[in-house]
Amino acid sequence: MVVGAWLFASLWTLAHGGDERPQFHFNFLQDNGTDIVNDPNGPRYIDGLYHLFFQHRRLPSYTEIAHATSPDLLHWTMAPRAVLEPDELYDDAGVWSGNSFELPDGRVGMAYRARSSRAPTAAGVAVAVADDGVAGNWTKRGVLFPKATCDALPVWRSKAGWRGGGVAVDGATPFATYSSADFTNWTEDARPLFDATRDAPNWPGMPCPDFFPVQGPSSPEPSNETTWVVKLSAGGKPVPPPDHVLLGSYDGAAVFTAESVAGAAKLYPVDYGTAFAGSTMWDPVHARRIYMAWVGGKTNTHVWPREFTVEDGAVRFRPIREALLLRTPNASAAAAYAVDAVDATLVDGLQQLDVEATFALADGRTWAEWSRGDNCSFGVRVQDDLQLIVANRKGDEWSNESRLEQEFQNGAAGSESYAALALDGRGGPFVLPPRSATLALRVLVDHALVEAFADGRASVTTFRDDYDASATKVSLFSTCADVAAASGRAWEMASAPVVGPL
């Protein structure tokens, strides 16, 4: 059994892109090499299975919404056919990103961006409903939200009835939202759900929006005391800015009000790297909110699913616990290390790893007392030229984006103790745990894909086009006189190939 699984995974690796392609993240590559896996579109849990809907581009012709299922969020099976294909006048130029939703009778629907080559005035957000299960026949209801000409919001039930919509004017202006008492007749709202020009005035476009409560499903609607979230993606090339979220309140009928600091809405980064176009679902099995996202580019890969929480008034993203099930009992990689050296090697020669490291301040001080006088850093060296860096002040290691730089400088001057997290030239600031003397780092290495986390307070993702399979040594380092690596562990990760390509 074990030999068979190993042989299958090895053959799958050879057939799906070689050494650089991730082996335990969701991804696939068709034999012709022209298919691209893009944005997740409203994943959800239905009848004992996790369902992942996602944008699938069949180059050079068209875009559709494909479908995969999993019993455990680890092992995915592709459906034999797409959920929605571009076969109507109003969506013949592509069935683009959207969000799934649930009707009161248990049927699943999908709101999606419809693009038409022959009738551009009919473009907008269209809706389809699965009549006999998500793997069966879907009935398209047409374009219901014509002014929402970019990607779709989920459809949800509010106190006043149904609501839905999307981003207006190709992502450059606020959301356009609509209301309906019967799911058939829709009227545009006088006020949009979210005023992007007010709460995110400098945000570069808004594809792939999401709107959800932190706790519980969107429908039936949670109590007004629940924190609600607007998730924003952004346009941009060659690599778009990462996803951000706003926390706030929802009046249960019409308007989301974002939390603000000094009169401005506070944007929380989901990731400082290439995690993009994310979508969330409520997992009733473990009572948690899960975030999934595309890595970006032509990677055909999604990030490892992350649990989204709000703690101490701030967002936290951590890898879902199922990653522990892929850890192998590899003795050389699973041994514990007490690290005293400046640069201590954990493991060498492995390309699929789950790495945990803990760094501690000397003399029992907390991070609120960490000196900012010396420019130093510590972290995990993942490959010969790739380091996860935690620095006590901004350096050249992370992107010089003015908004992030200003946030870091403001934090450095305030009462909170900030650090910079950087990986592969991307990064940004995060708040250190003020009452703790330790900081936990977590790194998932899956060939060319690397995801890093700092105690759930910040994350950064990168996919290396110049990946070198021979440079796989993982070590811990510190150039800070008052910070030492307290412990480090590394586990080899088993492969979890996607079964049954489209």
RODO-2510 file (C-alpha; in nm, 4 decimals, decimal comma):
residues 502
     n   res          X          Y          Z
     1     m     0,0000     0,0000     0,0000
     2     v     0,2747     0,2448     0,0976
     3     v     0,4881     0,1458    -0,2028
     4     g     0,1885     0,1905    -0,4336
     5     a     0,1154     0,5363    -0,2978
     6     w     0,4815     0,6351    -0,3316
     7     l     0,4940     0,5054    -0,6908
     8     f     0,1762     0,6911    -0,7834
     9     a     0,3071     1,0165    -0,6344
    10     s     0,6412     0,9737    -0,8131
    11     l     0,4785     0,9112    -1,1499
    12     w     0,2464     1,2081    -1,0912
    13     t     0,5480     1,4287    -1,0219
    14     l     0,7138     1,3272    -1,3469
    15     a     0,3946     1,3889    -1,5423
    16     h     0,3103     1,7215    -1,3811
    17     g     0,6037     1,9534    -1,4215
    18     g     0,9096     1,8041    -1,2538
    19     d     1,1012     1,9146    -0,9473
    20     e     0,9601     2,2664    -0,9154
    21     r     0,5909     2,1755    -0,8987
    22     p     0,4309     2,1576    -0,5522
    23     q     0,3255     1,8090    -0,4425
    24     f     0,1024     1,8612    -0,1379
    25     h    -0,0697     2,1863    -0,2376
    26     f    -0,3748     2,1908    -0,4653
    27     n    -0,2532     2,2216    -0,8234
    28     f    -0,2653     2,0422    -1,1547
    29     l    -0,1248     2,0788    -1,5035
    30     q    -0,2824     1,9406    -1,8170
    31     d    -0,0715     1,7436    -2,0624
    32     n    -0,0897     2,0252    -2,3173
    33     g     0,0473     2,2735    -2,0637
    34     t    -0,2035     2,5420    -2,1656
    35     d    -0,4492     2,5196    -1,8764
    36     i    -0,4254     2,7569    -1,5821
    37     v    -0,5751     2,7129    -1,2355
    38     n    -0,6807     3,0539    -1,1049
    39     d    -0,8995     3,1962    -0,8307
    40     p    -1,1005     2,9837    -0,5847
    41     n    -1,4690     3,0732    -0,6242
    42     g    -1,6604     3,0216    -0,3020
    43     p    -1,5503     2,6841    -0,1611
    44     r    -1,7974     2,5199     0,0741
    45     y    -1,8794     2,2068     0,2738
    46     i    -2,1706     2,0015     0,1372
    47     d    -2,2938     1,6567     0,2457
    48     g    -1,9679     1,5323     0,3933
    49     l    -1,7313     1,6726     0,1310
    50     y    -1,5372     1,9935     0,0829
    51     h    -1,6131     2,1427    -0,2586
    52     l    -1,3610     2,3675    -0,4292
    53     f    -1,4937     2,5719    -0,7200
    54     f    -1,2222     2,7568    -0,9068
    55     q    -1,1526     2,9532    -1,2212
    56     h    -1,0021     2,7330    -1,4906
    57     r    -0,8590     2,8899    -1,8039
    58     r    -0,8325     2,6751    -2,1163
    59     l    -0,5856     2,8817    -2,3155
    60     p    -0,6160     3,0421    -2,5581
    61     s    -0,9904     2,9997    -2,5878
    62     y    -1,2048     3,0449    -2,2779
    63     t    -1,2524     3,0492    -1,8996
    64     e    -1,4853     2,8235    -1,7000
    65     i    -1,5555     2,7373    -1,3367
    66     a    -1,4216     2,3916    -1,2513
    67     h    -1,4893     2,1724    -0,9497
    68     a    -1,2958     1,9412    -0,7160
    69     t    -1,3957     1,7577    -0,3971
    70     s    -1,2110     1,6385    -0,0883
    71     p    -1,3079     1,4528     0,2293
    72     d    -1,0310     1,6166     0,4316
    73     l    -0,8933     1,9288     0,2529
    74     l    -0,5808     1,7245     0,1740
    75     h    -0,6695     1,4838    -0,1058
    76     w    -0,8604     1,6340    -0,3978
    77     t    -1,0453     1,4655    -0,6848
    78     m    -1,1286     1,6616    -0,9974
    79     a    -1,4869     1,6460    -1,1218
    80     p    -1,5209     1,4958    -1,4717
    81     r    -1,6590     1,8209    -1,6118
    82     a    -1,6751     2,1896    -1,5315
    83     v    -1,9590     2,3332    -1,3248
    84     l    -2,0160     2,6304    -1,5574
    85     e    -1,8967     2,6766    -1,9134
    86     p    -1,9239     2,9833    -2,1424
    87     d    -2,2216     2,8641    -2,3465
    88     e    -2,4642     3,1578    -2,3368
    89     l    -2,4745     3,4811    -2,5346
    90     y    -2,3990     3,6842    -2,2243
    91     d    -2,0988     3,4723    -2,1085
    92     d    -1,9441     3,3397    -2,4311
    93     a    -1,6234     3,5367    -2,3623
    94     g    -1,5784     3,3630    -2,0292
    95     v    -1,7309     3,2498    -1,7019
    96     w    -1,5114     3,4456    -1,4649
    97     s    -1,4600     3,4643    -1,0899
    98     g    -1,7537     3,4481    -0,8546
    99     n    -1,8824     3,3070    -0,5285
   100     s    -2,1017     3,0125    -0,4374
   101     f    -2,4012     3,0396    -0,2042
   102     e    -2,6762     2,8211    -0,0597
   103     l    -3,0522     2,8465    -0,1118
   104     p    -3,3006     2,7685     0,1697
   105     d    -3,3834     2,4313     0,0130
   106     g    -3,0167     2,3272     0,0235
   107     r    -2,9403     2,3815    -0,3451
   108     v    -2,6144     2,5523    -0,4298
   109     g    -2,5903     2,8612    -0,6499
   110     m    -2,3036     3,0468    -0,8121
   111     a    -2,2797     3,4199    -0,8806
   112     y    -2,0124     3,4860    -1,1424
   113     r    -1,8774     3,7525    -1,3739
   114     a    -2,0182     3,7041    -1,7226
   115     r    -1,8284     3,8440    -2,0211
   116     s    -1,9817     3,8589    -2,3671
   117     s    -1,8097     3,9203    -2,6985
   118     r    -2,1335     3,9828    -2,8882
   119     a    -2,3466     4,1704    -2,6378
   120     p    -2,1228     4,3830    -2,4132
   121     t    -2,4211     4,5702    -2,2707
   122     a    -2,5383     4,2419    -2,1165
   123     a    -2,2153     4,1944    -1,9226
   124     g    -2,2401     4,1851    -1,5459
   125     v    -2,2828     3,9356    -1,2661
   126     a    -2,4887     3,6325    -1,3641
   127     v    -2,6334     3,3601    -1,1409
   128     a    -2,6687     2,9839    -1,1869
   129     v    -2,8297     2,7220    -0,9598
   130     a    -2,7497     2,3497    -0,9300
   131     d    -3,0809     2,1677    -0,9775
   132     d    -2,9687     1,8146    -0,8854
   133     g    -2,6480     1,8497    -0,6854
   134     v    -2,3283     2,0347    -0,7657
   135     a    -2,2064     1,7506    -0,9887
   136     g    -2,5302     1,7516    -1,1893
   137     n    -2,7070     2,0063    -1,4081
   138     w    -2,6880     2,3785    -1,3455
   139     t    -2,9544     2,6230    -1,4649
   140     k    -2,8342     2,9691    -1,5565
   141     r    -3,0677     3,2507    -1,4499
   142     g    -2,8998     3,5161    -1,6660
   143     v    -2,7388     3,8463    -1,5711
   144     l    -2,9115     3,9649    -1,2549
   145     f    -2,6709     4,2428    -1,1527
   146     p    -2,5873     4,4386    -1,4711
   147     k    -2,4027     4,7277    -1,3043
   148     a    -2,1666     4,4879    -1,1288
   149     t    -1,9376     4,4574    -1,4276
   150     c    -1,6412     4,3038    -1,2442
   151     d    -1,6229     3,9968    -1,0186
   152     a    -1,9134     3,8801    -0,8031
   153     l    -1,9862     3,9031    -0,4343
   154     p    -2,1540     3,6030    -0,2726
   155     v    -2,5352     3,6088    -0,2618
   156     w    -2,6708     3,6087     0,0922
   157     r    -2,9924     3,6457     0,2904
   158     s    -3,0337     3,9585     0,5008
   159     k    -3,3158     4,0829     0,7233
   160     a    -3,4751     4,2463     0,4211
   161     g    -3,4417     3,9426     0,1929
   162     w    -3,1803     3,8432    -0,0628
   163     r    -2,8782     4,0518    -0,1513
   164     g    -2,6085     4,0163    -0,4144
   165     g    -2,3919     4,2104    -0,6550
   166     g    -2,0290     4,2721    -0,7277
   167     v    -1,7698     4,5334    -0,8131
   168     a    -1,8890     4,8080    -1,0470
   169     v    -1,7244     4,9666    -1,3517
   170     d    -1,4589     4,7012    -1,3937
   171     g    -1,3314     4,7208    -1,0402
   172     a    -1,2584     5,0931    -1,0196
   173     t    -1,5547     5,2178    -0,8116
   174     p    -1,7670     5,0952    -0,5168
   175     f    -1,9628     4,7742    -0,5102
   176     a    -2,2972     4,7654    -0,6883
   177     t    -2,5446     4,5669    -0,4779
   178     y    -2,9025     4,4551    -0,5350
   179     s    -3,1924     4,3329    -0,3196
   180     s    -3,4758     4,0881    -0,3779
   181     a    -3,7613     3,9511    -0,1707
   182     d    -3,8138     3,6433    -0,3889
   183     f    -3,4764     3,5773    -0,5578
   184     t    -3,6386     3,6585    -0,8915
   185     n    -3,7029     4,0326    -0,9040
   186     w    -3,3972     4,2382    -0,8150
   187     t    -3,3635     4,6130    -0,7464
   188     e    -3,0401     4,8070    -0,7260
   189     d    -2,9676     4,9373    -0,3755
   190     a    -2,9590     5,3105    -0,3198
   191     r    -2,6472     5,2638    -0,1073
   192     p    -2,3799     5,0072    -0,1914
   193     l    -2,2784     4,7511     0,0662
   194     f    -1,9317     4,9018     0,0890
   195     d    -1,8063     5,2455    -0,0163
   196     a    -1,4624     5,1715    -0,1566
   197     t    -1,3934     5,5318    -0,2549
   198     r    -1,4298     5,6280     0,1111
   199     d    -1,2795     5,3276     0,2951
   200     a    -1,0123     5,2218     0,0449
   201     p    -0,9520     5,5291    -0,1737
   202     n    -0,6081     5,4290    -0,2988
   203     w    -0,6802     5,0623    -0,3577
   204     p    -0,5791     4,9634    -0,7149
   205     g    -0,8978     4,8032    -0,8476
   206     m    -1,1106     4,5414    -0,6751
   207     p    -1,1431     4,2047    -0,8482
   208     c    -1,2466     3,8914    -0,6555
   209     p    -1,4291     4,0510    -0,3590
   210     d    -1,5654     3,8561    -0,0635
   211     f    -1,8013     3,9422     0,2219
   212     f    -1,8501     3,7171     0,5224
   213     p    -1,8841     3,6943     0,9024
   214     v    -1,5861     3,5695     1,0995
   215     q    -1,8038     3,3190     1,2836
   216     g    -2,0807     3,1189     1,1180
   217     p    -2,2201     3,0992     0,7651
   218     s    -2,3414     3,4067     0,5782
   219     s    -2,6952     3,2642     0,5515
   220     p    -2,8913     3,2389     0,7692
   221     e    -2,7405     3,5578     0,8906
   222     p    -2,5418     3,5646     1,2185
   223     s    -2,6204     3,8116     1,4938
   224     n    -2,5297     4,1776     1,4582
   225     e    -2,2595     4,1317     1,7235
   226     t    -2,0568     3,9198     1,4825
   227     t    -1,7567     4,0852     1,3185
   228     w    -1,7987     4,1031     0,9430
   229     v    -1,5241     4,1169     0,6839
   230     v    -1,4819     4,2693     0,3387
   231     k    -1,1946     4,1071     0,1506
   232     l    -1,0286     4,3041    -0,1281
   233     s    -0,8005     4,1851    -0,4020
   234     a    -0,6264     4,4198    -0,6428
   235     g    -0,5294     4,4491    -1,0039
   236     g    -0,1686     4,4822    -1,1077
   237     k     0,1032     4,3250    -1,3203
   238     p     0,3265     4,1336    -1,3336
   239     v     0,2429     4,0390    -0,9726
   240     p    -0,0663     4,1997    -0,8148
   241     p    -0,0631     4,3297    -0,4562
   242     p    -0,1684     4,0687    -0,2000
   243     d    -0,5176     4,0368    -0,0564
   244     h    -0,6270     4,2630     0,2301
   245     v    -0,9308     4,2596     0,4597
   246     l    -1,1339     4,5188     0,6481
   247     l    -1,3104     4,4351     0,9746
   248     g    -1,6376     4,6011     1,0614
   249     s    -2,0059     4,5745     1,1381
   250     y    -2,3038     4,4983     0,9173
   251     d    -2,6439     4,6462     0,9917
   252     g    -2,8174     4,3313     0,8715
   253     a    -2,9920     4,5047     0,5855
   254     a    -2,7818     4,7356     0,3741
   255     v    -2,4437     4,8702     0,4815
   256     f    -2,1073     4,7408     0,6033
   257     t    -1,9187     4,9930     0,8199
   258     a    -1,5452     4,9406     0,8396
   259     e    -1,3505     4,9877     1,1605
   260     s    -1,1321     5,2959     1,1390
   261     v    -0,8159     5,4326     1,2964
   262     a    -0,7717     5,8102     1,3039
   263     g    -1,0663     5,8456     1,0676
   264     a    -0,9370     5,6006     0,8062
   265     a    -1,0447     5,2403     0,7533
   266     k    -0,7734     4,9936     0,8593
   267     l    -0,6637     4,7455     0,5936
   268     y    -0,5136     4,4211     0,7232
   269     p    -0,2849     4,2308     0,4843
   270     v    -0,3662     3,8642     0,4358
   271     d    -0,0222     3,7973     0,2955
   272     y     0,2801     4,0052     0,1956
   273     g     0,3662     3,7794    -0,0963
   274     t     0,1724     3,6422    -0,3909
   275     a    -0,1437     3,5018    -0,2243
   276     f    -0,4130     3,6589    -0,4413
   277     a    -0,7825     3,6430    -0,5336
   278     g    -0,8735     3,4567    -0,2154
   279     s    -1,2121     3,3216    -0,1146
   280     t    -1,3411     3,1877     0,2164
   281     m    -1,5813     2,9255     0,3437
   282     w    -1,7386     2,8379     0,6760
   283     d    -1,6379     2,4873     0,7838
   284     p    -1,9173     2,3485     1,0062
   285     v    -1,7163     2,0358     1,0907
   286     h    -1,4547     2,2292     1,2895
   287     a    -1,6462     2,5585     1,3351
   288     r    -1,3869     2,7705     1,1584
   289     r    -1,3513     3,0178     0,8731
   290     i    -1,1067     2,8983     0,6030
   291     y    -0,9275     3,1175     0,3510
   292     m    -0,8062     2,9760     0,0178
   293     a    -0,6219     3,1676    -0,2558
   294     w    -0,4372     3,1432    -0,5838
   295     v    -0,0583     3,1781    -0,5722
   296     g    -0,0648     3,3929    -0,8863
   297     g     0,1085     3,3789    -1,2220
   298     k     0,1125     3,0523    -1,4182
   299     t     0,1794     2,8370    -1,1122
   300     n    -0,1513     2,6455    -1,1341
   301     t    -0,1309     2,6323    -0,7552
   302     h    -0,3313     2,7413    -0,4517
   303     v    -0,1877     2,8352    -0,1133
   304     w    -0,2248     2,5949     0,1759
   305     p    -0,5720     2,6595     0,3290
   306     r    -0,5537     2,8978     0,6251
   307     e    -0,7744     2,9390     0,9285
   308     f    -0,8915     3,2976     0,9635
   309     t    -0,9572     3,4340     1,3132
   310     v    -0,9770     3,7698     1,4881
   311     e    -0,7734     3,7851     1,8095
   312     d    -0,7164     4,0927     2,0244
   313     g    -0,8927     4,2998     1,7599
   314     a    -0,6571     4,1962     1,4790
   315     v    -0,6670     3,9336     1,2059
   316     r    -0,4727     3,6078     1,2257
   317     f    -0,4025     3,3562     0,9485
   318     r    -0,2554     3,0152     1,0292
   319     p    -0,2173     2,6949     0,8248
   320     i    -0,5091     2,4616     0,8862
   321     r    -0,4280     2,1787     1,1274
   322     e    -0,4661     1,9129     0,8585
   323     a    -0,1054     1,9818     0,7564
   324     l    -0,0006     1,7726     1,0563
   325     l    -0,1488     1,4647     0,8884
   326     l     0,0994     1,4916     0,6005
   327     r     0,4042     1,4922     0,8251
   328     t     0,6012     1,1708     0,7775
   329     p     0,7883     0,9825     1,0526
   330     n     1,1178     1,0572     0,8782
   331     a     1,3603     1,0295     1,1698
   332     s     1,6271     1,2576     1,0265
   333     a     1,3762     1,5356     0,9664
   334     a     1,1497     1,4931     1,2675
   335     a     1,4150     1,5047     1,5391
   336     a     1,4109     1,7974     1,7826
   337     y     1,6955     2,0494     1,7815
   338     a     1,8160     2,2783     2,0579
   339     v     1,9902     2,5528     1,8636
   340     d     2,2646     2,7652     2,0129
   341     a     2,4723     2,8406     1,7040
   342     v     2,4319     3,1467     1,4834
   343     d     2,3486     2,9282     1,1843
   344     a     2,2262     2,5777     1,2772
   345     t     2,1186     2,3295     1,0103
   346     l     1,7895     2,1481     1,0654
   347     v     1,7720     1,9321     0,7540
   348     d     1,9308     1,9033     0,4113
   349     g     1,8249     1,7409     0,0832
   350     l     1,4440     1,7431     0,1222
   351     q     1,2022     1,9419    -0,0950
   352     q     0,8744     1,8944     0,0951
   353     l     0,8909     2,0230     0,4513
   354     d     0,6936     2,1606     0,7420
   355     v     0,9331     2,3648     0,9570
   356     e     0,8663     2,5038     1,3036
   357     a     1,1122     2,7301     1,4847
   358     t     1,0953     2,9298     1,8056
   359     f     1,3128     3,2321     1,8816
   360     a     1,3471     3,3840     2,2281
   361     l     1,4714     3,7075     2,3770
   362     a     1,7535     3,6932     2,6293
   363     d     1,7062     3,7579     3,0035
   364     g     1,3334     3,6836     2,9955
   365     r     1,2389     4,0158     2,8375
   366     t     0,9238     4,0485     2,6269
   367     w     0,9010     4,1758     2,2706
   368     a     0,7587     4,5028     2,4025
   369     e     1,1075     4,5577     2,5496
   370     w     1,3044     4,4574     2,2378
   371     s     1,5755     4,7105     2,1587
   372     r     1,5377     4,8963     1,8308
   373     g     1,8861     5,0407     1,8373
   374     d     2,0726     4,7856     1,6271
   375     n     1,9692     4,6746     1,2808
   376     c     1,9628     4,2962     1,3146
   377     s     1,7525     4,0036     1,2010
   378     f     1,6760     3,6381     1,2675
   379     g     1,4767     3,3652     1,0982
   380     v     1,4856     3,0547     0,8803
   381     r     1,7168     3,0052     0,5838
   382     v     1,5026     2,7895     0,3552
   383     q     1,7346     2,7546     0,0567
   384     d     2,0865     2,8767    -0,0182
   385     d     1,9619     3,2185    -0,1335
   386     l     1,6166     3,2294     0,0290
   387     q     1,5650     3,3483     0,3862
   388     l     1,2612     3,4124     0,6021
   389     i     1,3727     3,7252     0,7848
   390     v     1,2351     3,8928     1,0967
   391     a     1,4040     4,2317     1,1334
   392     n     1,3750     4,4869     1,4112
   393     r     1,3491     4,7690     1,1647
   394     k     1,2768     4,8139     0,7960
   395     g     1,5633     4,7269     0,5689
   396     d     1,6173     4,6427     0,2061
   397     e     1,4755     4,2949     0,2572
   398     w     1,1139     4,3894     0,1870
   399     s     0,9326     4,5870    -0,0775
   400     n     0,9527     4,9662    -0,0649
   401     e     0,5798     5,0279    -0,0879
   402     s     0,5085     5,3699     0,0611
   403     r     0,1876     5,2661     0,2407
   404     l     0,3594     4,9734     0,4135
   405     e     0,6674     5,1801     0,4907
   406     q     0,4526     5,4490     0,6519
   407     e     0,2666     5,1868     0,8555
   408     f     0,5948     5,0442     0,9779
   409     q     0,7309     5,3857     1,0734
   410     n     0,4071     5,4745     1,2531
   411     g     0,4201     5,1470     1,4431
   412     a     0,7837     5,1941     1,5340
   413     a     0,7048     5,5321     1,6825
   414     g     0,4038     5,4088     1,8781
   415     s     0,3505     5,1909     2,1828
   416     e     0,3351     4,8623     1,9895
   417     s     0,6533     4,6783     1,9018
   418     y     0,6768     4,6176     1,5274
   419     a     0,9038     4,3947     1,3231
   420     a     0,9429     4,3363     0,9521
   421     l     0,8750     3,9969     0,7931
   422     a     1,0440     3,9356     0,4583
   423     l     1,0859     3,6485     0,2126
   424     d     1,2262     3,6579    -0,1397
   425     g     1,2145     4,0383    -0,1635
   426     r     0,8550     4,0663    -0,0399
   427     g     0,7414     4,1624     0,3058
   428     g     0,5901     4,4086     0,5464
   429     p     0,5378     4,5013     0,9112
   430     f     0,3649     4,3084     1,1859
   431     v     0,3024     4,3605     1,5572
   432     l     0,5141     4,1419     1,7834
   433     p     0,3345     3,9649     2,0730
   434     p     0,3973     4,2280     2,3430
   435     r     0,3600     4,0039     2,6487
   436     s     0,5646     3,7136     2,5144
   437     a     0,9392     3,6448     2,5183
   438     t     0,9188     3,4030     2,2227
   439     l     0,8114     3,4153     1,8593
   440     a     0,7011     3,1096     1,6633
   441     l     0,7821     3,0841     1,2913
   442     r     0,6302     2,8275     1,0545
   443     v     0,7486     2,7531     0,6998
   444     l     0,5869     2,5201     0,4457
   445     v     0,8303     2,4229     0,1704
   446     d     0,6777     2,2488    -0,1305
   447     h     0,9445     2,2538    -0,4029
   448     a     0,9264     2,6005    -0,5664
   449     l     0,6399     2,7156    -0,3404
   450     v     0,7271     2,8527     0,0050
   451     e     0,4785     2,9888     0,2595
   452     a     0,5966     3,1457     0,5843
   453     f     0,4074     3,2549     0,8964
   454     a     0,5052     3,4613     1,2000
   455     d     0,2841     3,3448     1,4873
   456     g    -0,0250     3,3943     1,2682
   457     r     0,0419     3,7695     1,2737
   458     a     0,1921     3,7921     0,9259
   459     s     0,2551     3,5639     0,6317
   460     v     0,4387     3,5807     0,3027
   461     t     0,4165     3,3482     0,0003
   462     t     0,6525     3,3077    -0,2923
   463     f     0,6815     3,0784    -0,5931
   464     r     1,0361     3,0669    -0,7297
   465     d     1,0703     3,0580    -1,1070
   466     d     1,4443     3,0022    -1,0579
   467     y     1,3962     2,7106    -0,8178
   468     d     1,7069     2,4983    -0,7646
   469     a     1,6261     2,1494    -0,6370
   470     s     1,9835     2,1029    -0,5174
   471     a     1,9645     2,3983    -0,2757
   472     t     1,7375     2,2565    -0,0083
   473     k     1,9235     2,3026     0,3205
   474     v     1,7092     2,4490     0,5993
   475     s     1,8801     2,6261     0,8880
   476     l     1,8094     2,8780     1,1642
   477     f     2,0060     3,2002     1,2040
   478     s     2,0239     3,5123     1,4187
   479     t     2,2385     3,8230     1,3886
   480     c     2,0732     3,9777     1,6950
   481     a     2,2826     3,9646     2,0118
   482     d     1,9727     3,9405     2,2287
   483     v     1,7704     3,6881     2,0203
   484     a     1,8500     3,3160     2,0075
   485     a     1,6864     3,0201     1,8339
   486     a     1,5295     2,8204     2,1182
   487     s     1,4135     2,5232     1,9162
   488     g     1,3542     2,3982     1,5657
   489     r     1,1823     2,0989     1,4091
   490     a     1,1359     1,9909     1,0500
   491     w     0,9152     1,7182     0,9088
   492     e     0,9210     1,5764     0,5594
   493     m     0,5758     1,6110     0,4026
   494     a     0,4002     1,3388     0,2057
   495     s     0,2651     1,4137    -0,1425
   496     a    -0,1088     1,4561    -0,1950
   497     p    -0,1585     1,4612    -0,5737
   498     v    -0,4862     1,5754    -0,7259
   499     v    -0,6680     1,2814    -0,8855
   500     g    -0,8450     1,2903    -1,2203
   501     p    -0,7536     1,5979    -1,4279
   502     l    -1,0208     1,7732    -1,6298
***
